[in-house]
Amino acid sequence: MNQYDNTNSGALFKNNRKTEEKHADYSGTLNVNGTDHWISAWLRTDKNGNKFMSLFVKRKDGTAARPDQAAKFKQAVKKNFPDADLDDSVPF
């Protein structure tokens, strides 16, 4: 039996446990270039009455989806707070 290659694919499933409006209507997983992500979707309606899905994607490994933003943030902190300790290592 061949193993299924799920690269660049994903699936959404209806959220049957939704109890608040902010909870996603659908959720699932997505693989992009070999990296696994969580994906959430909300059903929305625009001002013209057209229905669409609003999406949110987050890496499963917890790293930033756009690592360049983290680097820019660190640069801004260093510039504005030169004495700030930005050591990311765990202290133990």
PDB file of N, CA, C and O in Angstrom:
ATOM      1  N   MET A   1       0.840  -1.178   0.000  1.00  0.00           N
ATOM      2  CA  MET A   1       0.000   0.000   0.000  1.00  0.00           C
ATOM      3  C   MET A   1       0.890   1.248   0.000  1.00  0.00           C
ATOM      4  O   MET A   1       1.798   1.356   0.823  1.00  0.00           O
ATOM      5  N   ASN A   2       0.640   2.176  -0.903  1.00  0.00           N
ATOM      6  CA  ASN A   2       1.390   3.415  -0.970  1.00  0.00           C
ATOM      7  C   ASN A   2       0.893   4.389   0.083  1.00  0.00           C
ATOM      8  O   ASN A   2      -0.306   4.482   0.346  1.00  0.00           O
ATOM      9  N   GLN A   3       1.842   5.125   0.690  1.00  0.00           N
ATOM     10  CA  GLN A   3       1.457   6.134   1.671  1.00  0.00           C
ATOM     11  C   GLN A   3       0.991   7.385   0.930  1.00  0.00           C
ATOM     12  O   GLN A   3       1.597   7.792  -0.061  1.00  0.00           O
ATOM     13  N   TYR A   4      -0.076   7.980   1.413  1.00  0.00           N
ATOM     14  CA  TYR A   4      -0.663   9.164   0.791  1.00  0.00           C
ATOM     15  C   TYR A   4       0.219  10.385   1.035  1.00  0.00           C
ATOM     16  O   TYR A   4       0.633  10.628   2.169  1.00  0.00           O
ATOM     17  N   ASP A   5       0.507  11.141   0.010  1.00  0.00           N
ATOM     18  CA  ASP A   5       1.281  12.373   0.122  1.00  0.00           C
ATOM     19  C   ASP A   5       0.301  13.536   0.307  1.00  0.00           C
ATOM     20  O   ASP A   5      -0.423  13.897  -0.621  1.00  0.00           O
ATOM     21  N   ASN A   6       0.284  14.119   1.507  1.00  0.00           N
ATOM     22  CA  ASN A   6      -0.656  15.207   1.776  1.00  0.00           C
ATOM     23  C   ASN A   6      -0.017  16.588   1.651  1.00  0.00           C
ATOM     24  O   ASN A   6      -0.573  17.572   2.138  1.00  0.00           O
ATOM     25  N   THR A   7       1.147  16.670   1.005  1.00  0.00           N
ATOM     26  CA  THR A   7       1.803  17.956   0.816  1.00  0.00           C
ATOM     27  C   THR A   7       0.902  18.890   0.010  1.00  0.00           C
ATOM     28  O   THR A   7       0.325  18.498  -1.004  1.00  0.00           O
ATOM     29  N   ASN A   8       0.794  20.130   0.482  1.00  0.00           N
ATOM     30  CA  ASN A   8      -0.006  21.175  -0.159  1.00  0.00           C
ATOM     31  C   ASN A   8      -1.483  20.805  -0.247  1.00  0.00           C
ATOM     32  O   ASN A   8      -2.146  21.099  -1.242  1.00  0.00           O
ATOM     33  N   SER A   9      -1.987  20.168   0.786  1.00  0.00           N
ATOM     34  CA  SER A   9      -3.417  19.857   0.842  1.00  0.00           C
ATOM     35  C   SER A   9      -3.892  19.955   2.288  1.00  0.00           C
ATOM     36  O   SER A   9      -3.088  20.081   3.211  1.00  0.00           O
ATOM     37  N   GLY A  10      -5.190  19.897   2.468  1.00  0.00           N
ATOM     38  CA  GLY A  10      -5.756  19.979   3.810  1.00  0.00           C
ATOM     39  C   GLY A  10      -7.220  19.613   3.804  1.00  0.00           C
ATOM     40  O   GLY A  10      -7.779  19.241   2.772  1.00  0.00           O
ATOM     41  N   ALA A  11      -7.839  19.722   4.970  1.00  0.00           N
ATOM     42  CA  ALA A  11      -9.258  19.394   5.101  1.00  0.00           C
ATOM     43  C   ALA A  11      -9.867  20.242   6.205  1.00  0.00           C
ATOM     44  O   ALA A  11      -9.229  20.508   7.223  1.00  0.00           O
ATOM     45  N   LEU A  12     -11.107  20.664   5.993  1.00  0.00           N
ATOM     46  CA  LEU A  12     -11.885  21.394   6.986  1.00  0.00           C
ATOM     47  C   LEU A  12     -13.078  20.546   7.397  1.00  0.00           C
ATOM     48  O   LEU A  12     -13.686  19.861   6.575  1.00  0.00           O
ATOM     49  N   PHE A  13     -13.401  20.604   8.680  1.00  0.00           N
ATOM     50  CA  PHE A  13     -14.543  19.857   9.208  1.00  0.00           C
ATOM     51  C   PHE A  13     -15.437  20.807   9.995  1.00  0.00           C
ATOM     52  O   PHE A  13     -14.952  21.721  10.661  1.00  0.00           O
ATOM     53  N   LYS A  14     -16.746  20.585   9.914  1.00  0.00           N
ATOM     54  CA  LYS A  14     -17.702  21.418  10.638  1.00  0.00           C
ATOM     55  C   LYS A  14     -17.447  21.313  12.134  1.00  0.00           C
ATOM     56  O   LYS A  14     -17.237  20.219  12.659  1.00  0.00           O
ATOM     57  N   ASN A  15     -17.464  22.454  12.818  1.00  0.00           N
ATOM     58  CA  ASN A  15     -17.254  22.506  14.257  1.00  0.00           C
ATOM     59  C   ASN A  15     -18.590  22.264  14.953  1.00  0.00           C
ATOM     60  O   ASN A  15     -19.390  23.189  15.094  1.00  0.00           O
ATOM     61  N   ASN A  16     -18.835  21.046  15.383  1.00  0.00           N
ATOM     62  CA  ASN A  16     -20.090  20.700  16.052  1.00  0.00           C
ATOM     63  C   ASN A  16     -20.100  21.087  17.525  1.00  0.00           C
ATOM     64  O   ASN A  16     -21.118  20.930  18.199  1.00  0.00           O
ATOM     65  N   ARG A  17     -18.972  21.593  18.032  1.00  0.00           N
ATOM     66  CA  ARG A  17     -18.880  21.998  19.435  1.00  0.00           C
ATOM     67  C   ARG A  17     -18.880  23.515  19.596  1.00  0.00           C
ATOM     68  O   ARG A  17     -18.547  24.005  20.675  1.00  0.00           O
ATOM     69  N   LYS A  18     -19.235  24.265  18.576  1.00  0.00           N
ATOM     70  CA  LYS A  18     -19.246  25.729  18.631  1.00  0.00           C
ATOM     71  C   LYS A  18     -20.285  26.200  19.642  1.00  0.00           C
ATOM     72  O   LYS A  18     -21.462  25.858  19.534  1.00  0.00           O
ATOM     73  N   THR A  19     -19.845  26.993  20.633  1.00  0.00           N
ATOM     74  CA  THR A  19     -20.765  27.515  21.646  1.00  0.00           C
ATOM     75  C   THR A  19     -20.796  29.036  21.680  1.00  0.00           C
ATOM     76  O   THR A  19     -21.686  29.626  22.292  1.00  0.00           O
ATOM     77  N   GLU A  20     -19.826  29.677  21.023  1.00  0.00           N
ATOM     78  CA  GLU A  20     -19.774  31.139  20.978  1.00  0.00           C
ATOM     79  C   GLU A  20     -19.567  31.599  19.543  1.00  0.00           C
ATOM     80  O   GLU A  20     -19.011  30.870  18.721  1.00  0.00           O
ATOM     81  N   GLU A  21     -20.016  32.805  19.249  1.00  0.00           N
ATOM     82  CA  GLU A  21     -19.916  33.345  17.892  1.00  0.00           C
ATOM     83  C   GLU A  21     -18.465  33.414  17.418  1.00  0.00           C
ATOM     84  O   GLU A  21     -18.192  33.233  16.231  1.00  0.00           O
ATOM     85  N   LYS A  22     -17.536  33.676  18.340  1.00  0.00           N
ATOM     86  CA  LYS A  22     -16.122  33.805  17.953  1.00  0.00           C
ATOM     87  C   LYS A  22     -15.483  32.468  17.593  1.00  0.00           C
ATOM     88  O   LYS A  22     -14.432  32.443  16.954  1.00  0.00           O
ATOM     89  N   HIS A  23     -16.097  31.362  17.991  1.00  0.00           N
ATOM     90  CA  HIS A  23     -15.551  30.051  17.639  1.00  0.00           C
ATOM     91  C   HIS A  23     -15.706  29.808  16.138  1.00  0.00           C
ATOM     92  O   HIS A  23     -16.692  30.223  15.527  1.00  0.00           O
ATOM     93  N   ALA A  24     -14.728  29.137  15.563  1.00  0.00           N
ATOM     94  CA  ALA A  24     -14.742  28.864  14.119  1.00  0.00           C
ATOM     95  C   ALA A  24     -15.915  27.959  13.744  1.00  0.00           C
ATOM     96  O   ALA A  24     -16.312  27.088  14.518  1.00  0.00           O
ATOM     97  N   ASP A  25     -16.462  28.177  12.551  1.00  0.00           N
ATOM     98  CA  ASP A  25     -17.520  27.311  12.029  1.00  0.00           C
ATOM     99  C   ASP A  25     -16.935  26.001  11.506  1.00  0.00           C
ATOM    100  O   ASP A  25     -17.594  24.963  11.538  1.00  0.00           O
ATOM    101  N   TYR A  26     -15.698  26.058  11.027  1.00  0.00           N
ATOM    102  CA  TYR A  26     -14.991  24.886  10.507  1.00  0.00           C
ATOM    103  C   TYR A  26     -13.549  24.943  10.992  1.00  0.00           C
ATOM    104  O   TYR A  26     -13.005  26.026  11.208  1.00  0.00           O
ATOM    105  N   SER A  27     -12.932  23.780  11.163  1.00  0.00           N
ATOM    106  CA  SER A  27     -11.515  23.737  11.515  1.00  0.00           C
ATOM    107  C   SER A  27     -10.899  22.477  10.932  1.00  0.00           C
ATOM    108  O   SER A  27     -11.599  21.531  10.572  1.00  0.00           O
ATOM    109  N   GLY A  28      -9.586  22.484  10.848  1.00  0.00           N
ATOM    110  CA  GLY A  28      -8.907  21.323  10.295  1.00  0.00           C
ATOM    111  C   GLY A  28      -7.418  21.538  10.201  1.00  0.00           C
ATOM    112  O   GLY A  28      -6.847  22.358  10.920  1.00  0.00           O
ATOM    113  N   THR A  29      -6.792  20.793   9.306  1.00  0.00           N
ATOM    114  CA  THR A  29      -5.354  20.883   9.119  1.00  0.00           C
ATOM    115  C   THR A  29      -5.027  21.177   7.669  1.00  0.00           C
ATOM    116  O   THR A  29      -5.813  20.905   6.761  1.00  0.00           O
ATOM    117  N   LEU A  30      -3.850  21.739   7.478  1.00  0.00           N
ATOM    118  CA  LEU A  30      -3.385  22.136   6.152  1.00  0.00           C
ATOM    119  C   LEU A  30      -1.885  21.923   6.106  1.00  0.00           C
ATOM    120  O   LEU A  30      -1.188  22.252   7.066  1.00  0.00           O
ATOM    121  N   ASN A  31      -1.379  21.384   5.020  1.00  0.00           N
ATOM    122  CA  ASN A  31       0.048  21.219   4.830  1.00  0.00           C
ATOM    123  C   ASN A  31       0.485  22.132   3.697  1.00  0.00           C
ATOM    124  O   ASN A  31      -0.064  22.073   2.597  1.00  0.00           O
ATOM    125  N   VAL A  32       1.477  22.978   3.969  1.00  0.00           N
ATOM    126  CA  VAL A  32       2.007  23.885   2.950  1.00  0.00           C
ATOM    127  C   VAL A  32       3.506  23.633   2.833  1.00  0.00           C
ATOM    128  O   VAL A  32       4.259  23.876   3.776  1.00  0.00           O
ATOM    129  N   ASN A  33       3.929  23.152   1.687  1.00  0.00           N
ATOM    130  CA  ASN A  33       5.345  22.864   1.426  1.00  0.00           C
ATOM    131  C   ASN A  33       5.969  21.999   2.515  1.00  0.00           C
ATOM    132  O   ASN A  33       7.122  22.212   2.892  1.00  0.00           O
ATOM    133  N   GLY A  34       5.213  21.021   3.022  1.00  0.00           N
ATOM    134  CA  GLY A  34       5.729  20.099   4.017  1.00  0.00           C
ATOM    135  C   GLY A  34       5.586  20.551   5.462  1.00  0.00           C
ATOM    136  O   GLY A  34       5.966  19.813   6.371  1.00  0.00           O
ATOM    137  N   THR A  35       5.047  21.744   5.701  1.00  0.00           N
ATOM    138  CA  THR A  35       4.848  22.256   7.056  1.00  0.00           C
ATOM    139  C   THR A  35       3.372  22.161   7.418  1.00  0.00           C
ATOM    140  O   THR A  35       2.518  22.654   6.680  1.00  0.00           O
ATOM    141  N   ASP A  36       3.064  21.524   8.560  1.00  0.00           N
ATOM    142  CA  ASP A  36       1.674  21.354   8.990  1.00  0.00           C
ATOM    143  C   ASP A  36       1.155  22.595   9.706  1.00  0.00           C
ATOM    144  O   ASP A  36       1.865  23.229  10.486  1.00  0.00           O
ATOM    145  N   HIS A  37      -0.107  22.925   9.419  1.00  0.00           N
ATOM    146  CA  HIS A  37      -0.770  24.096  10.000  1.00  0.00           C
ATOM    147  C   HIS A  37      -2.154  23.714  10.511  1.00  0.00           C
ATOM    148  O   HIS A  37      -2.753  22.742  10.051  1.00  0.00           O
ATOM    149  N   TRP A  38      -2.656  24.498  11.475  1.00  0.00           N
ATOM    150  CA  TRP A  38      -4.061  24.447  11.862  1.00  0.00           C
ATOM    151  C   TRP A  38      -4.782  25.478  10.997  1.00  0.00           C
ATOM    152  O   TRP A  38      -4.228  26.542  10.723  1.00  0.00           O
ATOM    153  N   ILE A  39      -5.990  25.185  10.570  1.00  0.00           N
ATOM    154  CA  ILE A  39      -6.762  26.146   9.786  1.00  0.00           C
ATOM    155  C   ILE A  39      -8.168  26.243  10.380  1.00  0.00           C
ATOM    156  O   ILE A  39      -8.791  25.236  10.716  1.00  0.00           O
ATOM    157  N   SER A  40      -8.649  27.474  10.499  1.00  0.00           N
ATOM    158  CA  SER A  40      -9.991  27.738  11.011  1.00  0.00           C
ATOM    159  C   SER A  40     -10.730  28.592   9.997  1.00  0.00           C
ATOM    160  O   SER A  40     -10.124  29.414   9.309  1.00  0.00           O
ATOM    161  N   ALA A  41     -12.050  28.397   9.904  1.00  0.00           N
ATOM    162  CA  ALA A  41     -12.852  29.145   8.935  1.00  0.00           C
ATOM    163  C   ALA A  41     -14.160  29.594   9.573  1.00  0.00           C
ATOM    164  O   ALA A  41     -14.782  28.854  10.336  1.00  0.00           O
ATOM    165  N   TRP A  42     -14.563  30.804   9.252  1.00  0.00           N
ATOM    166  CA  TRP A  42     -15.829  31.366   9.711  1.00  0.00           C
ATOM    167  C   TRP A  42     -16.678  31.703   8.490  1.00  0.00           C
ATOM    168  O   TRP A  42     -16.169  32.253   7.513  1.00  0.00           O
ATOM    169  N   LEU A  43     -17.960  31.380   8.539  1.00  0.00           N
ATOM    170  CA  LEU A  43     -18.885  31.744   7.463  1.00  0.00           C
ATOM    171  C   LEU A  43     -19.287  33.193   7.655  1.00  0.00           C
ATOM    172  O   LEU A  43     -19.730  33.572   8.739  1.00  0.00           O
ATOM    173  N   ARG A  44     -19.141  33.999   6.635  1.00  0.00           N
ATOM    174  CA  ARG A  44     -19.440  35.435   6.705  1.00  0.00           C
ATOM    175  C   ARG A  44     -20.319  35.835   5.519  1.00  0.00           C
ATOM    176  O   ARG A  44     -20.474  35.083   4.557  1.00  0.00           O
ATOM    177  N   THR A  45     -20.885  37.033   5.614  1.00  0.00           N
ATOM    178  CA  THR A  45     -21.668  37.624   4.526  1.00  0.00           C
ATOM    179  C   THR A  45     -21.182  39.051   4.335  1.00  0.00           C
ATOM    180  O   THR A  45     -21.119  39.815   5.298  1.00  0.00           O
ATOM    181  N   ASP A  46     -20.834  39.427   3.092  1.00  0.00           N
ATOM    182  CA  ASP A  46     -20.372  40.792   2.848  1.00  0.00           C
ATOM    183  C   ASP A  46     -21.549  41.753   2.743  1.00  0.00           C
ATOM    184  O   ASP A  46     -22.704  41.338   2.835  1.00  0.00           O
ATOM    185  N   LYS A  47     -21.257  43.035   2.550  1.00  0.00           N
ATOM    186  CA  LYS A  47     -22.299  44.067   2.538  1.00  0.00           C
ATOM    187  C   LYS A  47     -23.283  43.907   1.381  1.00  0.00           C
ATOM    188  O   LYS A  47     -24.375  44.474   1.413  1.00  0.00           O
ATOM    189  N   ASN A  48     -22.901  43.136   0.355  1.00  0.00           N
ATOM    190  CA  ASN A  48     -23.795  42.900  -0.787  1.00  0.00           C
ATOM    191  C   ASN A  48     -24.587  41.608  -0.647  1.00  0.00           C
ATOM    192  O   ASN A  48     -25.340  41.236  -1.548  1.00  0.00           O
ATOM    193  N   GLY A  49     -24.417  40.920   0.491  1.00  0.00           N
ATOM    194  CA  GLY A  49     -25.155  39.683   0.721  1.00  0.00           C
ATOM    195  C   GLY A  49     -24.469  38.434   0.188  1.00  0.00           C
ATOM    196  O   GLY A  49     -25.045  37.347   0.221  1.00  0.00           O
ATOM    197  N   ASN A  50     -23.237  38.583  -0.305  1.00  0.00           N
ATOM    198  CA  ASN A  50     -22.490  37.432  -0.825  1.00  0.00           C
ATOM    199  C   ASN A  50     -21.843  36.676   0.336  1.00  0.00           C
ATOM    200  O   ASN A  50     -21.213  37.281   1.204  1.00  0.00           O
ATOM    201  N   LYS A  51     -22.000  35.367   0.344  1.00  0.00           N
ATOM    202  CA  LYS A  51     -21.411  34.549   1.398  1.00  0.00           C
ATOM    203  C   LYS A  51     -19.978  34.190   1.044  1.00  0.00           C
ATOM    204  O   LYS A  51     -19.645  33.968  -0.120  1.00  0.00           O
ATOM    205  N   PHE A  52     -19.126  34.135   2.084  1.00  0.00           N
ATOM    206  CA  PHE A  52     -17.725  33.756   1.897  1.00  0.00           C
ATOM    207  C   PHE A  52     -17.198  33.159   3.195  1.00  0.00           C
ATOM    208  O   PHE A  52     -17.863  33.209   4.229  1.00  0.00           O
ATOM    209  N   MET A  53     -15.995  32.595   3.128  1.00  0.00           N
ATOM    210  CA  MET A  53     -15.332  32.060   4.312  1.00  0.00           C
ATOM    211  C   MET A  53     -14.141  32.944   4.648  1.00  0.00           C
ATOM    212  O   MET A  53     -13.350  33.301   3.775  1.00  0.00           O
ATOM    213  N   SER A  54     -14.026  33.289   5.917  1.00  0.00           N
ATOM    214  CA  SER A  54     -12.878  34.004   6.437  1.00  0.00           C
ATOM    215  C   SER A  54     -11.966  32.965   7.080  1.00  0.00           C
ATOM    216  O   SER A  54     -12.436  32.140   7.863  1.00  0.00           O
ATOM    217  N   LEU A  55     -10.663  32.990   6.764  1.00  0.00           N
ATOM    218  CA  LEU A  55      -9.745  31.938   7.197  1.00  0.00           C
ATOM    219  C   LEU A  55      -8.653  32.459   8.115  1.00  0.00           C
ATOM    220  O   LEU A  55      -8.245  33.617   8.028  1.00  0.00           O
ATOM    221  N   PHE A  56      -8.187  31.580   9.000  1.00  0.00           N
ATOM    222  CA  PHE A  56      -7.039  31.852   9.853  1.00  0.00           C
ATOM    223  C   PHE A  56      -6.159  30.609   9.824  1.00  0.00           C
ATOM    224  O   PHE A  56      -6.654  29.491   9.968  1.00  0.00           O
ATOM    225  N   VAL A  57      -4.851  30.802   9.638  1.00  0.00           N
ATOM    226  CA  VAL A  57      -3.913  29.693   9.557  1.00  0.00           C
ATOM    227  C   VAL A  57      -2.805  29.918  10.585  1.00  0.00           C
ATOM    228  O   VAL A  57      -2.289  31.026  10.725  1.00  0.00           O
ATOM    229  N   LYS A  58      -2.446  28.841  11.307  1.00  0.00           N
ATOM    230  CA  LYS A  58      -1.390  28.903  12.317  1.00  0.00           C
ATOM    231  C   LYS A  58      -0.552  27.640  12.232  1.00  0.00           C
ATOM    232  O   LYS A  58      -1.096  26.539  12.148  1.00  0.00           O
ATOM    233  N   ARG A  59       0.760  27.787  12.252  1.00  0.00           N
ATOM    234  CA  ARG A  59       1.647  26.627  12.198  1.00  0.00           C
ATOM    235  C   ARG A  59       1.450  25.745  13.429  1.00  0.00           C
ATOM    236  O   ARG A  59       1.295  26.247  14.542  1.00  0.00           O
ATOM    237  N   LYS A  60       1.459  24.440  13.222  1.00  0.00           N
ATOM    238  CA  LYS A  60       1.302  23.508  14.339  1.00  0.00           C
ATOM    239  C   LYS A  60       2.499  23.522  15.280  1.00  0.00           C
ATOM    240  O   LYS A  60       2.351  23.248  16.471  1.00  0.00           O
ATOM    241  N   ASP A  61       3.679  23.835  14.765  1.00  0.00           N
ATOM    242  CA  ASP A  61       4.876  23.808  15.612  1.00  0.00           C
ATOM    243  C   ASP A  61       5.014  25.055  16.481  1.00  0.00           C
ATOM    244  O   ASP A  61       5.955  25.158  17.267  1.00  0.00           O
ATOM    245  N   GLY A  62       4.084  26.003  16.348  1.00  0.00           N
ATOM    246  CA  GLY A  62       4.087  27.186  17.196  1.00  0.00           C
ATOM    247  C   GLY A  62       4.972  28.321  16.727  1.00  0.00           C
ATOM    248  O   GLY A  62       4.968  29.391  17.336  1.00  0.00           O
ATOM    249  N   THR A  63       5.733  28.117  15.658  1.00  0.00           N
ATOM    250  CA  THR A  63       6.571  29.205  15.160  1.00  0.00           C
ATOM    251  C   THR A  63       5.711  30.194  14.380  1.00  0.00           C
ATOM    252  O   THR A  63       4.623  29.855  13.915  1.00  0.00           O
ATOM    253  N   ALA A  64       6.198  31.386  14.247  1.00  0.00           N
ATOM    254  CA  ALA A  64       5.467  32.424  13.533  1.00  0.00           C
ATOM    255  C   ALA A  64       5.291  32.046  12.073  1.00  0.00           C
ATOM    256  O   ALA A  64       6.214  31.533  11.440  1.00  0.00           O
ATOM    257  N   ALA A  65       4.107  32.301  11.545  1.00  0.00           N
ATOM    258  CA  ALA A  65       3.855  32.005  10.142  1.00  0.00           C
ATOM    259  C   ALA A  65       4.706  32.903   9.244  1.00  0.00           C
ATOM    260  O   ALA A  65       5.069  32.521   8.131  1.00  0.00           O
ATOM    261  N   ARG A  66       5.018  34.102   9.744  1.00  0.00           N
ATOM    262  CA  ARG A  66       5.861  35.035   8.999  1.00  0.00           C
ATOM    263  C   ARG A  66       7.058  35.402   9.881  1.00  0.00           C
ATOM    264  O   ARG A  66       7.022  36.413  10.581  1.00  0.00           O
ATOM    265  N   PRO A  67       8.112  34.591   9.850  1.00  0.00           N
ATOM    266  CA  PRO A  67       9.244  34.827  10.738  1.00  0.00           C
ATOM    267  C   PRO A  67       9.894  36.186  10.551  1.00  0.00           C
ATOM    268  O   PRO A  67      10.526  36.691  11.478  1.00  0.00           O
ATOM    269  N   ASP A  68       9.758  36.797   9.372  1.00  0.00           N
ATOM    270  CA  ASP A  68      10.336  38.114   9.151  1.00  0.00           C
ATOM    271  C   ASP A  68       9.719  39.149  10.082  1.00  0.00           C
ATOM    272  O   ASP A  68      10.386  40.121  10.439  1.00  0.00           O
ATOM    273  N   GLN A  69       8.463  38.968  10.485  1.00  0.00           N
ATOM    274  CA  GLN A  69       7.824  39.903  11.406  1.00  0.00           C
ATOM    275  C   GLN A  69       8.470  39.842  12.778  1.00  0.00           C
ATOM    276  O   GLN A  69       8.642  40.877  13.422  1.00  0.00           O
ATOM    277  N   ALA A  70       8.831  38.654  13.238  1.00  0.00           N
ATOM    278  CA  ALA A  70       9.490  38.509  14.533  1.00  0.00           C
ATOM    279  C   ALA A  70      10.835  39.235  14.521  1.00  0.00           C
ATOM    280  O   ALA A  70      11.182  39.917  15.485  1.00  0.00           O
ATOM    281  N   ALA A  71      11.583  39.091  13.444  1.00  0.00           N
ATOM    282  CA  ALA A  71      12.883  39.755  13.334  1.00  0.00           C
ATOM    283  C   ALA A  71      12.715  41.276  13.325  1.00  0.00           C
ATOM    284  O   ALA A  71      13.487  41.982  13.974  1.00  0.00           O
ATOM    285  N   LYS A  72      11.720  41.786  12.602  1.00  0.00           N
ATOM    286  CA  LYS A  72      11.472  43.228  12.557  1.00  0.00           C
ATOM    287  C   LYS A  72      11.071  43.753  13.932  1.00  0.00           C
ATOM    288  O   LYS A  72      11.469  44.849  14.325  1.00  0.00           O
ATOM    289  N   PHE A  73      10.282  42.964  14.661  1.00  0.00           N
ATOM    290  CA  PHE A  73       9.866  43.363  16.000  1.00  0.00           C
ATOM    291  C   PHE A  73      11.086  43.468  16.918  1.00  0.00           C
ATOM    292  O   PHE A  73      11.221  44.438  17.663  1.00  0.00           O
ATOM    293  N   LYS A  74      11.969  42.475  16.866  1.00  0.00           N
ATOM    294  CA  LYS A  74      13.170  42.510  17.695  1.00  0.00           C
ATOM    295  C   LYS A  74      14.031  43.724  17.365  1.00  0.00           C
ATOM    296  O   LYS A  74      14.570  44.365  18.267  1.00  0.00           O
ATOM    297  N   GLN A  75      14.165  44.044  16.071  1.00  0.00           N
ATOM    298  CA  GLN A  75      14.952  45.211  15.674  1.00  0.00           C
ATOM    299  C   GLN A  75      14.349  46.485  16.246  1.00  0.00           C
ATOM    300  O   GLN A  75      15.074  47.352  16.734  1.00  0.00           O
ATOM    301  N   ALA A  76      13.018  46.607  16.188  1.00  0.00           N
ATOM    302  CA  ALA A  76      12.355  47.798  16.706  1.00  0.00           C
ATOM    303  C   ALA A  76      12.532  47.909  18.217  1.00  0.00           C
ATOM    304  O   ALA A  76      12.748  49.003  18.738  1.00  0.00           O
ATOM    305  N   VAL A  77      12.443  46.787  18.919  1.00  0.00           N
ATOM    306  CA  VAL A  77      12.632  46.814  20.373  1.00  0.00           C
ATOM    307  C   VAL A  77      14.064  47.233  20.702  1.00  0.00           C
ATOM    308  O   VAL A  77      14.285  48.073  21.573  1.00  0.00           O
ATOM    309  N   LYS A  78      15.038  46.641  19.999  1.00  0.00           N
ATOM    310  CA  LYS A  78      16.443  46.986  20.256  1.00  0.00           C
ATOM    311  C   LYS A  78      16.706  48.471  20.002  1.00  0.00           C
ATOM    312  O   LYS A  78      17.457  49.111  20.738  1.00  0.00           O
ATOM    313  N   LYS A  79      16.082  49.008  18.957  1.00  0.00           N
ATOM    314  CA  LYS A  79      16.280  50.416  18.613  1.00  0.00           C
ATOM    315  C   LYS A  79      15.689  51.326  19.685  1.00  0.00           C
ATOM    316  O   LYS A  79      16.316  52.304  20.092  1.00  0.00           O
ATOM    317  N   ASN A  80      14.481  50.999  20.140  1.00  0.00           N
ATOM    318  CA  ASN A  80      13.785  51.858  21.096  1.00  0.00           C
ATOM    319  C   ASN A  80      14.137  51.562  22.555  1.00  0.00           C
ATOM    320  O   ASN A  80      13.991  52.425  23.421  1.00  0.00           O
ATOM    321  N   PHE A  81      14.599  50.342  22.822  1.00  0.00           N
ATOM    322  CA  PHE A  81      14.953  49.934  24.181  1.00  0.00           C
ATOM    323  C   PHE A  81      16.299  49.204  24.141  1.00  0.00           C
ATOM    324  O   PHE A  81      16.341  47.979  24.259  1.00  0.00           O
ATOM    325  N   PRO A  82      17.393  49.944  23.977  1.00  0.00           N
ATOM    326  CA  PRO A  82      18.688  49.301  23.782  1.00  0.00           C
ATOM    327  C   PRO A  82      19.136  48.410  24.946  1.00  0.00           C
ATOM    328  O   PRO A  82      19.960  47.517  24.748  1.00  0.00           O
ATOM    329  N   ASP A  83      18.615  48.633  26.141  1.00  0.00           N
ATOM    330  CA  ASP A  83      19.013  47.830  27.295  1.00  0.00           C
ATOM    331  C   ASP A  83      18.132  46.599  27.490  1.00  0.00           C
ATOM    332  O   ASP A  83      18.348  45.834  28.430  1.00  0.00           O
ATOM    333  N   ALA A  84      17.147  46.397  26.622  1.00  0.00           N
ATOM    334  CA  ALA A  84      16.226  45.256  26.767  1.00  0.00           C
ATOM    335  C   ALA A  84      16.956  43.946  26.538  1.00  0.00           C
ATOM    336  O   ALA A  84      17.794  43.834  25.643  1.00  0.00           O
ATOM    337  N   ASP A  85      16.623  42.942  27.369  1.00  0.00           N
ATOM    338  CA  ASP A  85      17.211  41.612  27.223  1.00  0.00           C
ATOM    339  C   ASP A  85      16.306  40.786  26.318  1.00  0.00           C
ATOM    340  O   ASP A  85      15.208  40.413  26.731  1.00  0.00           O
ATOM    341  N   LEU A  86      16.737  40.492  25.096  1.00  0.00           N
ATOM    342  CA  LEU A  86      15.927  39.760  24.128  1.00  0.00           C
ATOM    343  C   LEU A  86      16.433  38.335  23.937  1.00  0.00           C
ATOM    344  O   LEU A  86      16.266  37.756  22.864  1.00  0.00           O
ATOM    345  N   ASP A  87      17.047  37.771  24.962  1.00  0.00           N
ATOM    346  CA  ASP A  87      17.552  36.412  24.887  1.00  0.00           C
ATOM    347  C   ASP A  87      16.382  35.441  24.850  1.00  0.00           C
ATOM    348  O   ASP A  87      15.596  35.379  25.795  1.00  0.00           O
ATOM    349  N   ASP A  88      16.261  34.675  23.756  1.00  0.00           N
ATOM    350  CA  ASP A  88      15.156  33.730  23.579  1.00  0.00           C
ATOM    351  C   ASP A  88      15.416  32.380  24.239  1.00  0.00           C
ATOM    352  O   ASP A  88      14.528  31.528  24.264  1.00  0.00           O
ATOM    353  N   SER A  89      16.613  32.173  24.771  1.00  0.00           N
ATOM    354  CA  SER A  89      16.926  30.860  25.331  1.00  0.00           C
ATOM    355  C   SER A  89      16.167  30.635  26.635  1.00  0.00           C
ATOM    356  O   SER A  89      15.847  31.574  27.365  1.00  0.00           O
ATOM    357  N   VAL A  90      15.893  29.374  26.899  1.00  0.00           N
ATOM    358  CA  VAL A  90      15.209  29.004  28.134  1.00  0.00           C
ATOM    359  C   VAL A  90      16.209  29.090  29.279  1.00  0.00           C
ATOM    360  O   VAL A  90      17.326  28.591  29.148  1.00  0.00           O
ATOM    361  N   PRO A  91      15.835  29.717  30.413  1.00  0.00           N
ATOM    362  CA  PRO A  91      16.808  29.975  31.477  1.00  0.00           C
ATOM    363  C   PRO A  91      17.164  28.766  32.344  1.00  0.00           C
ATOM    364  O   PRO A  91      17.770  28.953  33.399  1.00  0.00           O
ATOM    365  N   PHE A  92      16.822  27.550  31.958  1.00  0.00           N
ATOM    366  CA  PHE A  92      17.176  26.366  32.752  1.00  0.00           C
ATOM    367  C   PHE A  92      17.578  25.232  31.873  1.00  0.00           C
ATOM    368  O   PHE A  92      17.909  24.154  32.367  1.00  0.00           O
TER     369      PHE A  92
END
